Amino acid sequence: MNENYIHTMKQEGLFYVDDYLFDPNINVSTMLEQYDISRFGDDRRERKQLEKRDLQCVVCGARAFGYNFDQITCESCKAFFRRNALRNLKEFCCRFNGDCQINAENRRHCAGCRIRKCFAVGMRKEWIRSEEEKAIKRIRLDMTRRSKHNKVAIDRRPSDFQSISLLNSTHRTHLNNLVHCYDQYVSEPTISGYNPSKELLCLRLHDFYNRKRPVIVNFINYFKHLPEFQQINIDDQVLLIKQNAHALLPINYALLKTPSHSKFRYTYVQTIGCINQINLHTIYQFLSNSFVSFVVSDPLVIKLFTVILFFTTNIQTTNIDTSEYKQLDYIKRTQTNYVELLWLYMLEKFGENQARTLYMNMILKYLHLQDTIEQINTIIRLNEDVQFLDGLLKTILQLT
């Protein structure tokens, strides 16, 4: 197999192998021949012609039922790839010669050769959904199911819902308690050291986050006083705060900028010492502004949305081992309950069409926020001033 053929196959997406998978003693051609990988490619017409009863896993040869991560695989290899593809593949070592034959009988004997074959046949790790993406998918499915069972016509305007009550007394009590809790614990900083100035402030990274500390503390106190949070194991509480609080700060700032908090205003800040002269303040402000329109529409909607995101066990795009959570099922049930509450509230207030549009727009804004927070995290980790941050800020910024 010549290099031009390999290049053509790569361009056509017939197989995918990460650079770090290459071994000095094995190349792609060898792997293709070793694993007897079919070269019929990614032809969509051929896919349609295959019948499910004839499908065979391209990794181990066992019976398969469809495509997983862009290749025909059995359920076992599908689950194996999902668990391991996002790990550092240098951790996988073959106990033999690195040329184990992978089949249905011995596929569990060597994880190293199995994961190499998964990539060699063209399985794509970028198609693995994060826990957050799974949650979004569950939300969409749940919204679809609720729509089918809802007897209210889709095209009715919000005014038509005035005589229809989808929220019971328990729901309304829950909403009132949430608003009261937020108003009580999340407010603009009152300490004397936090006085917004009209002058431009040039701050190094640790000074920049020290100024945010009062807002962060108030925000965390709010979550700590949610009844569902108090029922969670202390270790799980720490994990949720550590993994989620930072990503939700811009949304909280959007809430603080609503008319009911009109005294709050940003200081003109320029962060100095960051790579490429990046101004973190400007980035945070942009993220916050992207949620202001939702707050103006209805602050309660964004408050509920924030709680839903907080009770997510993998809010970051990086792969987090959810097995660290001791009460994972309880946390997911709590999130589901809040999803239901938000959907019923929006359905009653806005009607189904507008509720759907509003929710999808919030999700899209959040996905952009999620990616940007990852970039901010990278900037923070590359800054030498992180050594001057206190323990709380290091925890929130996931530096410990």
N, C-alpha and C positions, 0 to 999 in steps of 0.2 A: 504494500500500500504506500503510495508516494505522498509527499507533503501536500501537493495540490489537491489530492483527493480528500485528505484530512481536513484541509482548509474549507473545501466545498461542503463537506458534511457538517462542519461547525456552523457555517453560514446558514445552512438549511435547518439547523437546530436538530440534527439527527442524534447527537449525543452531547453531553455536557460533563466536563471534568474540571474541577477547580485546579488552579496552578499548584496549590500545595498538596494535591493528591499525587502528583508525579513523583515516581520513585526513580533513583538513578539506574536501577536494574530493570525497570519495566516502563514501557511507553504505551501510548494509546493504542497503537497498532497491535502490540502484544496482547493487551487487555481485550481488544475486540476479538482477536483470534482465540485467546484463551477461554473467553466466556461464550464463544460462538454466538455473538450478537448479530441478530438479523439486521440487514442493511436496506430493508425496504423503505425505511425512513418514516417521515411524518405526513404521509399523503392522506389527506382528509377523506378522499373517496375510498381508499382502502380501508380506513377505519370503519366507515359506515357499512362496508360489506362484511366485516367480521361479525359472526354471531356469538353471543355470549357463551353459549355452551361449548364453543371451540376455543375460548380464550385460554392462554397459558401465560403464567407469570414469566416475564423476561428475565427475572433475577434468579428464581429457584426452579422454575418449570412446573410449579404446582398449578392447580386449577385457579383461574382468575375470573373475575366478574365485571371488570371494567377498568377504566383509566384512573390512576392515582399519581398525582404529581407529574403528569404528562406522559406516563408510560403504563402499559398493561401490567398489573401486579396482583398478586394474591393479597388477602387481608393481612397475613403475617408480615410480608415484606413492606406493605403499606405502613403498618404500625411501627415496624422497626425503623424505617426511614424517618417517620415523623419524630420518633424519640431521639434519634441520633444525628440527623443530618446537620443540625445547627450547632452541634458540639465542635470543639476543636479536634479535627480529625487526626491530629498528631498523637492524640491520646490512644488511638486504636493501633494495636500492635498484633501482628500475626505471630503465633507461637511456632509456626512452621517455616516455610520458605516464601511466604507471600504469594503463593499460587494455588490456594485451596480451591477445589471445585465446589461451587455452591449449587446445591440441589435441595429438593424438598426434604430429604432425609437428614442432611448434615448442615443445613443453613444456620443452625444455632451454634455450631462448633467454633466458628471464627467470625467474630463481629468485624474485624478489620477488613478481611477480604470481602465480606458481604457488603459493607458500606462502599467499598471501592467499586464493586460491581454495580451497585445501585446508581452511582454517579456515571459509571462507564456506559450503562444502557440509556442514560439520558434523563434520569429522574431529577427534578428541579427543586432544590431546597427553598428557593424564593417563593414557591407556591405553598409553603407551609403556613397556615394561618396562626397568628399569635392568639393568645387567650382573649385579647381585646377584640380582635377581628371575629373570633368565634362568638363572642358576646354580642357583637353588632349583628351577626348573622342570625343569632337566636332572637334578637329583638325584632328584626325584620320579619322573621317567620311568625313570631308571636303577634305582631301587628297585622299580618295578613290573615291569620286565623281569627283574630278578633273582628276584623272587617267583615269576614264572611258570615260571622254569627251575629253581627250587629244589624238590627232591623231598620236603623235610621238610614234614609237615602243619602247616598254619597254627595249629591249635589246640593243638599240643603245648606242654607246660609247659617252662620253662627246664631242669628236671632231666632231661628227655628228651634234652637236647643234650650231656650229659656224655660220651657215647660217640661223638659226632659231631664231627670236627675239620674246621672250615671254614678255619682259618688254617694255612698251611704254615710251615715253619721260617723262611723269609724274612720273612713277615709278623710272626712273633713277635719276630724279631731287630729289626725296624724299630720295633715297639712298645716293646721294652726300651730301645732307643737313645733314643727320644723321651722316655720317662720319665726316663732318666738325664740327658739334656740339660736337661730342665726343672728337675729337682731340683738340678742343679749350678749353673745360672745364675740361676734365679728363686727367690729366698728372701726372707725378711723382711729389711729394711734393718738393717745392723749398725753403721752409723756412729753416732758419739756424739751427733750433732746430731738424731737421730731417736729421740726417747723419748716414746712415747705418754703423754699426761697425762690425769688424771681431771678436770682443770679445763677449763672451756669456753674455747676459744681463739677469739678474734675476729681473723680474718685477711683482709687485702686479697687481691685475686686473685693477684698475683704471688707473695706469700708462701705462699698456699695451694698453688700449683703447684710452688713451690720445695720444699715438704715432700714432694710426690709424686715429685720428680725421682729419688731413689734407686730407687724401685720401677720407674719408667719406664725407667731405664738398664738395670736387670737384665732387664726384660722384652724390651727390644730386643736385648740380648746373647744371649738365648735364641734368638731368631729368626736372629740372625747366625750361630749355630753349627749351624743345621740344614744338612745336606749339600746339600739341594736349593737352599736360599737362596744358598749359596756358589757355586753354578754359574751364578747369574744375573749379568748385566751390572750393574756398579756403579750406573749411572743407574737401572736398574729396581729395584735394592735400595732406593735412596733413595726412589723413588716409592712402593713398597709400604709402607715404614715411615711415610712422611709421610701417606699416605692412610688407613692401616688401624690404626696403633698406638693412637691415641686412642680409637677406637670399641671396642677390645678390652680396654681397661684395666679396666672393671667386671667382666668375666668373669675376668680374672686375679686381681682382688681376691677374687672368690668362691673361687677355688682356694687363695688364701693363707689363707682363713678355715677351711679344712678341719682336722680333728683333727690331721693330721700337721704342720700349721703352727699349732698351738694358741696359741703365744706371740704370734702376731700379733693385734692388736686396734686398732680405730679410736680415734682421739682425738675428743673432742667439739669440733666445729669449727663456727663460724658465719662464712661469708664475708660481708664487708661491702663496700659500694660497688657491688654489682651492681644492675641495673635491677629495680625492683619488690621490692627487698629479698630477692631470691631467694638461697637458701642452696645453693650448688653441692654442698657436701659431702653434704647430705641427698639430693640427686638421685642422686649417684654411689652412695651407700650403698643406696638403693632399687634401683637397677639391679643392683648386685652381689648383693643379697639374692635377687633373682629367679632367680639361677642357682645358688644354694647347694644347692637340692634335687637338682639334677643332679649336682653334685659329690659330695654325700653318697651318691647312688646308685652312682656310679662316676667317680672323678676322671679316669681315662684317657679316658672318653668325651668329657668337656668339653675335655680337652687336645687331642684330635684335632679336635674341632669348632672350637676356636680356630685351629688351624693351617689348616684348610680356609678359614675366614674371612680369615685373613691373606693367603693366596695368591689373593685376589680382586682383580681389577683395577678394580673400581668398587664399593666397599663402602658409599659414601655415597649418599644419595638424590639428591644433586645430579648433574647430567650431567657426567661426566668423559670427556675424549677419550682413549680407550684406545690411540689411535695413538701416544701418547707412549712406550709400552712398546716396547722393541727385541726382547724375547723373549716376546711375548704368548702364542704357542702353547705354549712350554715352561712358562710359569706356569700356563696352563690345564690342561696335562697333569699337572703336579704336583698341582694341586688335585683333579683327577679321581682320581688315584692315592690320595690321602688319603681321599676320599669312599668309595672302594671298601674301603679298609682299615677305616674306621670302620664301614661297613655290615656287613662280614664279622664284625668283632669283636662288634658288638651282636647280630647274628643268632645267633652261637654262644653268647653269654652269656645273652641274654634270650629268644630265640625271636622269630619274625617279628612276631607281633602287638604284643608289648611294645616291640620295636625300632622298629617304625613309629610307635607312639604317642610314644615317647621322642624320636625325631628330629623329628617334627612339632611337638611342644611346644617343643623347643629353637629351632626356626625361628621359631615365633610369638614367643617371648621375645626372640629376636634382632631381629626386625622392630620390636618396640616399642623396644628399645634403640637401634636405628638412628635412629628418629624423634626420640628424646629427645636423642641426641648432637647431632643437627642443631640442636635448640633450644639446647643448651649452647653450641655453636659461635657461634650468634647472640649469646648473652649475652656471650661472651668478646669478640667483635669490637666490641661497643658499650661496652666497659670501657676507660677511659683508662689503667688500670694495666698494660695489656699491654706498654707501652713498657719496662717494667722487667723483663720476662722475658728470659732468656738465649736464645741462638741455637737450642739444642736444643729447648727448650720451645716456642719460636715455630714451629719446624718441625713438631713433633708436633701442635700445635694449629692447623696450617695457616694461620699468620699471615704466612708468607713465600712 
